[in-house]
Amino acid sequence: MNRKGVAGDVWLDTTKGEERVHRRHRLHHLQISLIEFIYLSKKIQLTKTSIYVEKMHI
């Protein structure tokens, strides 16, 4: 299979079904990464984040 382009691009030589699967797979990994990032940022920088949020809401 010829995987063209960067993330988000549709592979030109895939069928519609495969396109849907690959898009969903890529989106799933993106959601996992985002959840991990948010979890780690909350766990590590909890006080910094709280101070930042308080400043933004003043």
N, C-alpha and C positions, 0 to 999 in steps of 0.2 A: 504493500500500500504506500502511496506517495503522500507524505504528510507535508503539505505546503503551508507557508505563511506562519505568522505568530499566533499566540493564543487569541481566540475570538474569531479568527478566520475560519471559513468553512472549507474543508478539504474538497477539492474540485472533483475527485474521482470516487466519492462515497455515494451510497444510496441515501434516500431520505431517512430511512430507519436508522442507518448507521450514524448519520448526522445528528439525529436526535439523541442517540445514546452517547455519542462523544461530547456533545454540548452539555448534557446532564452530568456526565462524569466529570468534566472540567469544572462545572458550577459546583458540584458536590465538594471537590477538593478545595475550591475557593472558599466555600462556606466553612469547612473544617479549619482552614488556615486563619480565617477571620475570627472564628470562635476561640482558637488557641491564642491568637494575638491579643484579643480583648481579655481573656482569662489571665494571661501572663502580665499584661500591663496593669490589670487590677491587683493582682497578687503582689507584684514587685513594687509598683509605684503608686500604692493606694493613697498614701498621704499626699504625695505630689499631685495626683489627680484630684483629690478632694480640695486641696488649696486652689488649684487651677479652676475647678468648677465654681467654687465659692467666689473667686475673683470675677469670673464671667457673669455671675448672677447678681453682682452688686449694682 
